[in-house]
Amino acid sequence: MEQRAEMLNQEMTWLWQEVEEMSQEQWSPEQTNQEQSSFAWVSLLLSALQHWQCWAVAGVLVLLFGLCWWLRKRSREPESEEESSDSDVEEEEHEDGNDDADDAGRFFEEQIEWPVQHLDRDIEIVRDLMEIFILVFQYLFSNTSFVVLEKAIEVGSAFEGWSPREEDITYRLLVSLKPPRGHIFHLEPGPLWPARNFRIRVELVCTCGMEQPAGPTPCFLHDPEEEQRRNEGPSILQDLCTDSYLDVQKTALYFQIFVRRSWRILPISARYRLIVLPSNRSCKFRVTEGQEKRVLIELLFGVQEGNSDIFLSSQYTEAAYTPSTMWPESYAVAEIKFFRHIASQAQPDSFHLRCLQLCARSLLGREFSTHTLKTVVMHLLNIMPLSEWHRRHFLERLEDIMRYLQSCVEKRCLNHFFIGNDNVPEEIILTPELQMAEPLNLFQHLVQDPDAHERAQIEFEELRHRIRMLVLHGR
């Protein structure tokens, strides 16, 4: 333990020196303030780490030994896993009158070249990595005026189980942000199209008289010493805000720096290689083991609306330009809760995700997105008996998806699944505003632009043709 503590202290010293050297390099005008302030508080933290007492070092060593145990556990796992779920389906007896349809379903499942995905194995890697990062972040930034992280929430197609292509698999997690002690988030509505948008104003609040288990809470507004301490250390207002509004790009940049710097001192870096990728509104990085195994992870940042499943997120929007202080409303958490609700009610061999995966895989144009098809499938899942999504019904369900989409294109109307929908499952918690709102038409641009409507009609015919070819020929 003493040797490990000495080595850790030496690594911290090297990292601190490197940060100081980089802070003296030439910076572009856009990055000067953000990057220098980033390295300033990183240097401050690393300096503090060098003066930890023995009990703190012991705590870090416990974490390090835990990580080493995790590495040994991972190294003993087989590199590939055999899929056995399909064999159970193969042993089922055909129902009377449905032999031909079930044979077609089996052909569809076996002959189509599905992307080779090891979601279960990769998801465990992603979860372990995120747990490590959040633990380190919480340890370093506790008792500061910096933003508070909560547990990352799994969102997106990879965690829903239907990524269309192997090369497109991105494991997205929504990291919920909370204001630090003595601060609050005030949500201000912004433009409503192409999505509901908000700005997040960060405000100081008086904490005089507030009692905590450890005693009275110091007040940043009325205690000069606390105000000075807040200004000297990492600060959400100084480092992550623009004119007191939480800035998406600054938040993404700071987390990219945190991931890059903290990775170097973690034992897990001896086995995996991590590369932070460029992104203005998220923290995206690729983790590689050896020459073959790659996992792409993207961290989105969000602020929860009350106690609902709706968040203000750093995700990209369809708008040509989105200000850095604008946070679009995200339904990703509600969507994954919907698919988990369906999975709990459907038969084990339900084919609804395969149908969605096939349709999304066939997209090529720009008028339809994967979210368009996802919305169509969610509407159908909500109105059709789940028993009708068995493998033997897959051709009928594919045709239902195409007919529903065609009808929406002709009517130039596809309603948002959560906004103004009275049939959302009770397990999903919506805000009162969404429950009372009028339905939002996702095809409003087709109403306003006749050329876009004509392109959508053409792209629909092309999409239907590609799906038929994929079903007939397997590719």
KEVORO-179407 format. One record per residue (C-alpha): x negated, y negated, z; residue in three letters; residue number from 0. Coordinates in Angstrom, 3 decimals. Example, Ala and Ser with C-alpha at 12.3 -4.5 7.8 and 13.67 -1.06 7.14 Angstrom:
! KEVORO-179407
REC          u          v          w   type   seq
REC    -12.300      4.500      7.800    ALA     0
REC    -13.670      1.060      7.140    SER     1
! end
This chain:
! KEVORO-179407
REC          u          v          w   type   seq
REC      0.000      0.000      0.000    MET     0
REC     -2.862     -2.388      0.785    GLU     1
REC     -4.476     -1.638     -2.586    GLN     2
REC     -1.184     -2.178     -4.379    ARG     3
REC     -0.605     -5.462     -2.531    ALA     4
REC     -4.111     -6.675     -3.457    GLU     5
REC     -3.561     -5.761     -7.119    MET     6
REC     -0.176     -7.492     -7.137    LEU     7
REC     -1.724    -10.616     -5.644    ASN     8
REC     -4.443    -10.585     -8.320    GLN     9
REC     -1.857    -10.209    -11.101    GLU    10
REC      0.107    -13.119     -9.648    MET    11
REC     -3.061    -15.244     -9.648    THR    12
REC     -3.783    -14.421    -13.298    TRP    13
REC     -0.215    -15.170    -14.301    LEU    14
REC     -0.268    -18.455    -12.411    TRP    15
REC     -3.502    -19.490    -14.134    GLN    16
REC     -2.046    -18.580    -17.518    GLU    17
REC      1.060    -20.655    -16.839    VAL    18
REC     -1.093    -23.655    -15.876    GLU    19
REC     -3.160    -23.294    -19.053    GLU    20
REC     -0.074    -23.038    -21.264    MET    21
REC      1.493    -26.062    -19.607    SER    22
REC     -1.433    -28.176    -20.866    GLN    23
REC     -1.012    -27.141    -24.513    GLU    24
REC      0.610    -29.311    -27.154    GLN    25
REC      4.418    -29.160    -27.170    TRP    26
REC      6.933    -30.119    -29.805    SER    27
REC      9.114    -33.121    -28.897    PRO    28
REC     12.194    -30.944    -28.537    GLU    29
REC     10.609    -28.509    -26.154    GLN    30
REC      8.297    -30.722    -24.071    THR    31
REC     10.634    -31.538    -21.198    ASN    32
REC     12.295    -28.116    -20.975    GLN    33
REC      9.154    -26.015    -21.317    GLU    34
REC      7.017    -28.105    -18.965    GLN    35
REC      9.710    -28.142    -16.303    SER    36
REC     10.095    -24.390    -16.813    SER    37
REC      6.425    -23.726    -16.164    PHE    38
REC      6.464    -26.172    -13.287    ALA    39
REC      8.941    -24.187    -11.244    TRP    40
REC      7.462    -20.883    -12.384    VAL    41
REC      4.095    -22.090    -11.092    SER    42
REC      5.735    -23.187     -7.847    LEU    43
REC      7.293    -19.793     -7.351    LEU    44
REC      4.106    -17.922     -8.144    LEU    45
REC      2.195    -20.158     -5.762    SER    46
REC      4.681    -19.362     -3.034    ALA    47
REC      4.385    -15.679     -3.790    LEU    48
REC      0.656    -15.843     -3.039    GLN    49
REC      1.380    -16.893      0.543    HIS    50
REC      3.957    -14.252      1.417    TRP    51
REC      3.641    -12.648      4.802    GLN    52
REC      3.046     -8.933      5.168    CYS    53
REC      6.725     -8.123      5.578    TRP    54
REC      7.534     -9.738      2.245    ALA    55
REC      4.759     -7.814      0.499    VAL    56
REC      6.084     -4.625      2.027    ALA    57
REC      9.512     -5.454      0.642    GLY    58
REC      8.063     -5.927     -2.811    VAL    59
REC      6.177     -2.663     -2.507    LEU    60
REC      9.395     -0.852     -1.687    VAL    61
REC     10.861     -2.261     -4.874    LEU    62
REC      7.747     -1.272     -6.845    LEU    63
REC      7.764      2.274     -5.469    PHE    64
REC     11.451      2.505     -6.365    GLY    65
REC     10.640      1.463     -9.909    LEU    66
REC      7.828      4.005    -10.116    CYS    67
REC     10.220      6.722     -8.978    TRP    68
REC     12.624      5.595    -11.700    TRP    69
REC      9.828      5.859    -14.279    LEU    70
REC      8.959      9.396    -13.198    ARG    71
REC     12.633     10.343    -13.399    LYS    72
REC     12.902      8.870    -16.905    ARG    73
REC      9.727     10.600    -18.112    SER    74
REC     11.149     14.007    -17.187    ARG    75
REC     14.345     13.534    -19.147    GLU    76
REC     14.493     15.162    -22.603    PRO    77
REC     13.942     12.885    -25.561    GLU    78
REC     17.146     13.976    -27.242    SER    79
REC     20.493     15.197    -26.032    GLU    80
REC     22.741     17.711    -27.714    GLU    81
REC     26.264     16.606    -28.370    GLU    82
REC     28.722     19.156    -27.094    SER    83
REC     31.999     17.265    -27.092    SER    84
REC     32.733     18.181    -30.716    ASP    85
REC     32.446     21.911    -30.013    SER    86
REC     35.347     21.692    -27.592    ASP    87
REC     37.494     20.165    -30.312    VAL    88
REC     36.421     22.871    -32.785    GLU    89
REC     37.794     25.580    -30.497    GLU    90
REC     41.309     24.103    -30.368    GLU    91
REC     44.011     26.031    -32.169    GLU    92
REC     45.822     24.355    -35.050    HIS    93
REC     49.392     23.419    -34.305    GLU    94
REC     52.101     24.848    -36.552    ASP    95
REC     52.769     22.687    -39.602    GLY    96
REC     49.602     20.589    -39.109    ASN    97
REC     46.846     22.929    -40.355    ASP    98
REC     46.115     20.949    -43.507    ASP    99
REC     46.016     17.615    -41.699    ALA   100
REC     43.755     19.014    -38.967    ASP   101
REC     41.419     20.472    -41.605    ASP   102
REC     41.262     17.048    -43.218    ALA   103
REC     40.454     15.542    -39.842    GLY   104
REC     37.658     18.052    -39.310    ARG   105
REC     36.277     17.294    -42.787    PHE   106
REC     36.380     13.594    -42.015    PHE   107
REC     34.508     14.033    -38.756    GLU   108
REC     31.869     16.441    -40.094    GLU   109
REC     31.204     15.159    -43.610    GLN   110
REC     31.000     11.415    -43.101    ILE   111
REC     27.479     10.242    -42.357    GLU   112
REC     28.089      8.655    -38.980    TRP   113
REC     25.246      6.586    -37.545    PRO   114
REC     23.027      8.612    -35.237    VAL   115
REC     23.708      7.049    -31.863    GLN   116
REC     22.526      8.037    -28.397    HIS   117
REC     24.742      5.598    -26.561    LEU   118
REC     24.848      7.421    -23.229    ASP   119
REC     21.064      7.657    -22.979    ARG   120
REC     20.438      4.076    -24.109    ASP   121
REC     23.164      2.668    -21.870    ILE   122
REC     21.411      4.124    -18.810    GLU   123
REC     18.182      2.410    -19.871    ILE   124
REC     20.008     -0.893    -20.337    VAL   125
REC     21.704     -0.635    -16.955    ARG   126
REC     18.457      0.131    -15.158    ASP   127
REC     16.638     -2.761    -16.840    LEU   128
REC     19.405     -5.217    -16.024    MET   129
REC     19.496     -4.119    -12.407    GLU   130
REC     15.766     -4.773    -12.159    ILE   131
REC     15.952     -8.230    -13.739    PHE   132
REC     18.872     -9.375    -11.600    ILE   133
REC     17.232     -8.106     -8.406    LEU   134
REC     14.016     -9.971     -9.228    VAL   135
REC     15.938    -13.142    -10.144    PHE   136
REC     17.989    -13.063     -6.960    GLN   137
REC     14.867    -12.450     -4.893    TYR   138
REC     12.940    -15.349     -6.426    LEU   139
REC     15.736    -17.935     -6.550    PHE   140
REC     17.546    -17.258     -3.293    SER   141
REC     17.940    -20.340     -1.087    ASN   142
REC     17.294    -22.714     -4.007    THR   143
REC     19.465    -25.121     -5.986    SER   144
REC     19.253    -22.933     -9.069    PHE   145
REC     22.147    -21.074    -10.653    VAL   146
REC     23.310    -17.887     -8.899    VAL   147
REC     23.566    -14.622    -10.867    LEU   148
REC     26.149    -11.945    -10.299    GLU   149
REC     26.214     -8.420    -11.675    LYS   150
REC     26.041     -8.217    -15.472    ALA   151
REC     29.283     -7.083    -17.131    ILE   152
REC     29.065     -4.670    -20.059    GLU   153
REC     30.877     -6.000    -23.144    VAL   154
REC     30.925     -5.474    -26.899    GLY   155
REC     31.249     -2.595    -29.328    SER   156
REC     28.290     -0.564    -28.028    ALA   157
REC     29.854     -0.234    -24.575    PHE   158
REC     33.297      0.245    -26.110    GLU   159
REC     31.890      3.185    -28.101    GLY   160
REC     32.397      2.237    -31.743    TRP   161
REC     29.305      0.469    -33.153    SER   162
REC     29.641      0.659    -36.963    PRO   163
REC     25.957      1.181    -37.813    ARG   164
REC     22.955      2.465    -35.940    GLU   165
REC     20.821     -0.511    -36.975    GLU   166
REC     23.505     -2.908    -35.724    ASP   167
REC     23.776     -1.536    -32.194    ILE   168
REC     23.288     -4.352    -29.723    THR   169
REC     23.938     -3.825    -26.032    TYR   170
REC     25.590     -7.031    -24.866    ARG   171
REC     26.064     -7.965    -21.251    LEU   172
REC     27.840    -10.986    -19.854    LEU   173
REC     25.973    -12.400    -16.872    VAL   174
REC     28.368    -14.281    -14.630    SER   175
REC     26.974    -17.596    -13.356    LEU   176
REC     27.955    -19.102    -10.019    LYS   177
REC     27.073    -22.567     -8.683    PRO   178
REC     24.425    -22.706     -5.938    PRO   179
REC     25.146    -23.851     -2.415    ARG   180
REC     26.407    -27.432     -2.324    GLY   181
REC     27.531    -27.432     -5.980    HIS   182
REC     30.767    -26.692     -7.843    ILE   183
REC     31.727    -26.062    -11.482    PHE   184
REC     34.492    -28.225    -12.892    HIS   185
REC     35.953    -26.925    -16.202    LEU   186
REC     37.010    -29.569    -18.716    GLU   187
REC     39.079    -28.465    -21.764    PRO   188
REC     37.663    -29.280    -25.181    GLY   189
REC     38.707    -28.606    -28.806    PRO   190
REC     41.218    -25.769    -29.316    LEU   191
REC     40.038    -24.646    -32.770    TRP   192
REC     38.585    -22.305    -33.919    PRO   193
REC     38.749    -21.197    -30.277    ALA   194
REC     39.521    -22.640    -26.872    ARG   195
REC     36.415    -24.530    -25.741    ASN   196
REC     35.392    -26.082    -22.444    PHE   197
REC     32.648    -28.153    -20.932    ARG   198
REC     31.334    -27.259    -17.459    ILE   199
REC     30.522    -30.233    -15.265    ARG   200
REC     28.237    -29.506    -12.316    VAL   201
REC     28.993    -31.593     -9.242    GLU   202
REC     27.463    -31.939     -5.801    LEU   203
REC     29.863    -31.474     -2.898    VAL   204
REC     29.596    -32.435      0.742    CYS   205
REC     28.830    -29.461      2.985    THR   206
REC     28.701    -31.379      6.259    CYS   207
REC     30.459    -29.411      8.955    GLY   208
REC     30.558    -26.184      6.944    MET   209
REC     29.547    -23.233      9.089    GLU   210
REC     27.595    -20.237      7.823    GLN   211
REC     26.580    -17.072      9.732    PRO   212
REC     23.078    -18.522     10.059    ALA   213
REC     24.359    -21.861     11.384    GLY   214
REC     25.378    -25.254      9.951    PRO   215
REC     24.915    -25.774      6.202    THR   216
REC     22.598    -28.674      5.243    PRO   217
REC     24.207    -31.231      2.916    CYS   218
REC     22.472    -32.379     -0.277    PHE   219
REC     24.568    -35.544     -0.381    LEU   220
REC     23.976    -36.791      3.152    HIS   221
REC     20.728    -35.143      4.281    ASP   222
REC     17.657    -36.910      2.773    PRO   223
REC     15.356    -33.981      3.542    GLU   224
REC     17.642    -31.531      1.793    GLU   225
REC     17.967    -33.847     -1.196    GLU   226
REC     14.200    -34.084     -1.485    GLN   227
REC     13.853    -30.312     -1.184    ARG   228
REC     16.458    -29.872     -3.944    ARG   229
REC     14.596    -32.261     -6.254    ASN   230
REC     11.241    -30.533     -5.690    GLU   231
REC     12.356    -26.973     -6.457    GLY   232
REC     14.303    -25.372     -9.313    PRO   233
REC     17.526    -27.317     -9.780    SER   234
REC     20.588    -26.481    -11.841    ILE   235
REC     21.299    -30.181    -12.397    LEU   236
REC     17.776    -31.088    -13.472    GLN   237
REC     16.797    -27.947    -15.363    ASP   238
REC     20.003    -26.542    -16.867    LEU   239
REC     22.249    -29.581    -17.415    CYS   240
REC     22.602    -32.421    -19.887    THR   241
REC     24.346    -35.439    -18.387    ASP   242
REC     25.612    -33.224    -15.526    SER   243
REC     27.136    -30.697    -17.980    TYR   244
REC     25.826    -27.140    -18.025    LEU   245
REC     23.801    -26.759    -21.220    ASP   246
REC     23.976    -23.447    -23.107    VAL   247
REC     20.653    -23.848    -24.897    GLN   248
REC     18.728    -24.883    -21.780    LYS   249
REC     20.223    -21.938    -19.900    THR   250
REC     19.238    -19.512    -22.661    ALA   251
REC     15.698    -20.936    -22.840    LEU   252
REC     15.121    -20.650    -19.097    TYR   253
REC     16.278    -17.048    -19.003    PHE   254
REC     14.074    -16.187    -21.958    GLN   255
REC     11.085    -17.594    -20.051    ILE   256
REC     12.117    -15.732    -16.905    PHE   257
REC     12.438    -12.387    -18.714    VAL   258
REC      9.124    -12.826    -20.521    ARG   259
REC      7.166    -13.834    -17.422    ARG   260
REC      8.684    -11.444    -14.918    SER   261
REC      8.257     -8.480    -17.292    TRP   262
REC      4.468     -8.737    -17.110    ARG   263
REC      4.296     -8.002    -13.378    ILE   264
REC      6.775     -5.103    -13.371    LEU   265
REC      5.400     -1.534    -13.351    PRO   266
REC      7.966     -0.543    -15.991    ILE   267
REC      6.046     -2.645    -18.537    SER   268
REC      3.391      0.096    -18.589    ALA   269
REC      5.834      2.402    -20.412    ARG   270
REC      8.045      0.036    -22.386    TYR   271
REC      7.210     -2.905    -24.616    ARG   272
REC      9.506     -5.947    -24.440    LEU   273
REC      9.748     -8.685    -27.072    ILE   274
REC     11.970    -11.729    -26.530    VAL   275
REC     13.732    -12.661    -29.776    LEU   276
REC     14.738    -16.179    -30.896    PRO   277
REC     18.238    -17.224    -29.872    SER   278
REC     19.784    -20.599    -29.049    ASN   279
REC     22.778    -19.417    -27.029    ARG   280
REC     21.696    -16.136    -25.437    SER   281
REC     18.706    -14.191    -24.160    CYS   282
REC     18.006    -11.467    -26.692    LYS   283
REC     15.142     -9.016    -26.408    PHE   284
REC     14.032     -5.697    -27.850    ARG   285
REC     12.674     -2.900    -25.665    VAL   286
REC     10.505     -0.283    -27.377    THR   287
REC      9.205      3.045    -26.103    GLU   288
REC      6.506      4.473    -28.358    GLY   289
REC      7.018      3.991    -32.092    GLN   290
REC     10.608      5.148    -32.544    GLU   291
REC     12.937      4.413    -29.667    LYS   292
REC     14.190      0.818    -29.742    ARG   293
REC     16.957     -0.780    -27.739    VAL   294
REC     18.262     -4.257    -28.547    LEU   295
REC     19.769     -6.108    -25.581    ILE   296
REC     21.529     -9.471    -25.575    GLU   297
REC     22.421    -11.364    -22.410    LEU   298
REC     25.322    -13.774    -22.713    LEU   299
REC     26.064    -16.203    -19.926    PHE   300
REC     29.526    -16.979    -18.640    GLY   301
REC     31.554    -18.774    -16.004    VAL   302
REC     34.684    -16.995    -14.812    GLN   303
REC     38.043    -18.771    -14.989    GLU   304
REC     39.443    -18.269    -11.505    GLY   305
REC     39.782    -14.568    -10.697    ASN   306
REC     40.817    -13.616    -14.238    SER   307
REC     39.099    -11.476    -16.874    ASP   308
REC     38.577    -14.581    -19.010    ILE   309
REC     35.186    -16.319    -19.095    PHE   310
REC     33.629    -19.376    -20.640    LEU   311
REC     30.757    -17.852    -22.552    SER   312
REC     27.560    -18.862    -24.323    SER   313
REC     28.553    -16.769    -27.354    GLN   314
REC     28.328    -18.161    -30.864    TYR   315
REC     31.474    -19.561    -32.447    THR   316
REC     32.783    -19.654    -36.008    GLU   317
REC     32.383    -23.426    -36.111    ALA   318
REC     29.642    -24.861    -38.309    ALA   319
REC     28.246    -26.752    -35.329    TYR   320
REC     28.801    -26.199    -31.608    THR   321
REC     27.375    -28.733    -29.118    PRO   322
REC     25.034    -27.246    -26.537    SER   323
REC     27.338    -28.336    -23.711    THR   324
REC     30.367    -26.595    -25.250    MET   325
REC     31.328    -23.186    -23.824    TRP   326
REC     33.941    -21.248    -25.864    PRO   327
REC     36.486    -19.121    -24.076    GLU   328
REC     35.571    -15.444    -24.220    SER   329
REC     37.872    -12.423    -24.020    TYR   330
REC     35.098     -9.826    -24.152    ALA   331
REC     35.680     -8.624    -20.587    VAL   332
REC     39.422     -8.336    -21.198    ALA   333
REC     38.751     -6.408    -24.427    GLU   334
REC     36.543     -3.782    -22.833    ILE   335
REC     39.096     -3.396    -20.014    LYS   336
REC     41.750     -2.826    -22.677    PHE   337
REC     39.749     -0.057    -24.377    PHE   338
REC     38.999      1.580    -21.045    ARG   339
REC     42.712      1.442    -20.242    HIS   340
REC     43.453      3.145    -23.576    ILE   341
REC     40.779      5.780    -22.913    ALA   342
REC     42.354      6.595    -19.550    SER   343
REC     45.763      7.109    -21.186    GLN   344
REC     44.795      8.760    -24.486    ALA   345
REC     43.937     12.383    -25.184    GLN   346
REC     40.238     13.306    -24.969    PRO   347
REC     40.068     13.837    -28.751    ASP   348
REC     41.759     10.557    -29.648    SER   349
REC     40.474      9.148    -32.934    PHE   350
REC     41.238      5.449    -32.433    HIS   351
REC     37.581      4.479    -31.982    LEU   352
REC     36.561      6.489    -35.053    ARG   353
REC     39.194      4.641    -37.087    CYS   354
REC     37.900      1.290    -35.879    LEU   355
REC     34.307      2.337    -36.471    GLN   356
REC     35.053      3.434    -40.035    LEU   357
REC     36.899      0.225    -40.903    CYS   358
REC     34.219     -2.018    -39.398    ALA   359
REC     31.526     -0.054    -41.215    ARG   360
REC     33.230     -0.793    -44.531    SER   361
REC     33.209     -4.586    -44.144    LEU   362
REC     31.160     -6.603    -46.622    LEU   363
REC     32.973     -9.895    -47.223    GLY   364
REC     33.196    -13.055    -45.157    ARG   365
REC     36.953    -13.490    -44.711    GLU   366
REC     37.300    -10.480    -42.385    PHE   367
REC     35.116     -9.897    -39.360    SER   368
REC     34.774     -6.922    -37.074    THR   369
REC     36.822     -8.886    -34.557    HIS   370
REC     39.625     -9.154    -37.152    THR   371
REC     39.816     -5.372    -37.487    LEU   372
REC     39.420     -4.950    -33.739    LYS   373
REC     42.427     -7.214    -33.190    THR   374
REC     44.496     -5.209    -35.687    VAL   375
REC     43.636     -1.907    -33.997    VAL   376
REC     44.374     -3.328    -30.544    MET   377
REC     47.840     -4.457    -31.692    HIS   378
REC     48.550     -0.996    -33.140    LEU   379
REC     47.290      0.784    -30.030    LEU   380
REC     49.623     -1.371    -27.977    ASN   381
REC     52.769     -0.537    -29.979    ILE   382
REC     52.198      3.063    -31.096    MET   383
REC     52.277      6.227    -28.943    PRO   384
REC     48.706      7.223    -28.113    LEU   385
REC     49.531     10.821    -29.032    SER   386
REC     49.723      9.625    -32.643    GLU   387
REC     45.990      8.871    -32.673    TRP   388
REC     44.960     12.543    -32.691    HIS   389
REC     42.398     13.670    -35.253    ARG   390
REC     45.028     15.306    -37.450    ARG   391
REC     46.714     11.877    -37.826    HIS   392
REC     43.616      9.966    -38.829    PHE   393
REC     44.613      9.416    -42.483    LEU   394
REC     47.982      8.061    -41.413    GLU   395
REC     46.393      5.764    -38.843    ARG   396
REC     43.880      4.450    -41.364    LEU   397
REC     46.738      3.667    -43.696    GLU   398
REC     48.612      1.968    -40.832    ASP   399
REC     45.593     -0.235    -40.152    ILE   400
REC     45.384     -1.220    -43.811    MET   401
REC     49.114     -1.899    -44.056    ARG   402
REC     49.064     -4.039    -40.917    TYR   403
REC     46.098     -6.044    -42.197    LEU   404
REC     47.688     -6.430    -45.635    GLN   405
REC     50.893     -7.727    -44.072    SER   406
REC     48.916    -10.240    -42.001    CYS   407
REC     47.069    -11.467    -45.104    VAL   408
REC     50.298    -11.848    -47.048    GLU   409
REC     51.961    -13.731    -44.182    LYS   410
REC     48.721    -15.603    -43.434    ARG   411
REC     49.226    -14.809    -39.768    CYS   412
REC     47.302    -12.555    -37.356    LEU   413
REC     48.104    -13.337    -33.745    ASN   414
REC     45.396    -13.361    -31.112    HIS   415
REC     45.798    -10.301    -28.911    PHE   416
REC     45.595    -12.075    -25.545    PHE   417
REC     46.891    -15.600    -26.125    ILE   418
REC     50.670    -15.726    -25.826    GLY   419
REC     51.053    -11.917    -25.913    ASN   420
REC     53.667    -10.631    -23.458    ASP   421
REC     52.634     -6.988    -23.933    ASN   422
REC     49.107     -7.106    -22.567    VAL   423
REC     48.536     -4.223    -20.076    PRO   424
REC     48.978     -5.221    -16.444    GLU   425
REC     45.413     -4.138    -15.606    GLU   426
REC     44.089     -7.120    -17.569    ILE   427
REC     44.202    -10.370    -15.617    ILE   428
REC     44.887    -13.430    -17.770    LEU   429
REC     44.967    -17.063    -16.740    THR   430
REC     48.423    -18.664    -16.379    PRO   431
REC     47.591    -20.941    -19.335    GLU   432
REC     47.073    -17.969    -21.651    LEU   433
REC     50.228    -16.257    -20.444    GLN   434
REC     52.325    -19.375    -21.092    MET   435
REC     50.625    -20.392    -24.353    ALA   436
REC     52.077    -20.032    -27.808    GLU   437
REC     50.532    -17.247    -29.931    PRO   438
REC     47.312    -18.337    -31.648    LEU   439
REC     47.084    -17.546    -35.373    ASN   440
REC     43.618    -16.243    -36.244    LEU   441
REC     44.469    -16.654    -39.949    PHE   442
REC     45.309    -20.346    -39.671    GLN   443
REC     42.511    -21.123    -42.134    HIS   444
REC     44.351    -19.072    -44.772    LEU   445
REC     47.355    -21.374    -44.338    VAL   446
REC     45.237    -24.482    -44.784    GLN   447
REC     42.993    -23.222    -47.596    ASP   448
REC     44.648    -21.498    -50.624    PRO   449
REC     41.232    -20.497    -51.998    ASP   450
REC     40.402    -18.721    -48.741    ALA   451
REC     43.730    -16.891    -48.948    HIS   452
REC     42.946    -15.718    -52.466    GLU   453
REC     39.499    -14.519    -51.383    ARG   454
REC     41.058    -12.663    -48.461    ALA   455
REC     43.448    -10.827    -50.796    GLN   456
REC     40.560     -9.776    -53.039    ILE   457
REC     38.398     -8.706    -50.095    GLU   458
REC     41.269     -6.681    -48.674    PHE   459
REC     41.544     -4.619    -51.880    GLU   460
REC     37.789     -4.086    -51.866    GLU   461
REC     37.881     -3.032    -48.220    LEU   462
REC     40.676     -0.536    -48.825    ARG   463
REC     38.771      0.906    -51.799    HIS   464
REC     35.551      1.336    -49.771    ARG   465
REC     37.434      3.093    -46.982    ILE   466
REC     39.018      5.514    -49.462    ARG   467
REC     35.617      6.280    -51.007    MET   468
REC     34.133      6.858    -47.580    LEU   469
REC     36.931      9.260    -46.662    VAL   470
REC     36.679     11.160    -49.971    LEU   471
REC     32.915     11.301    -50.390    HIS   472
REC     31.567     10.862    -46.869    GLY   473
REC     29.444      7.795    -47.626    ARG   474
! end
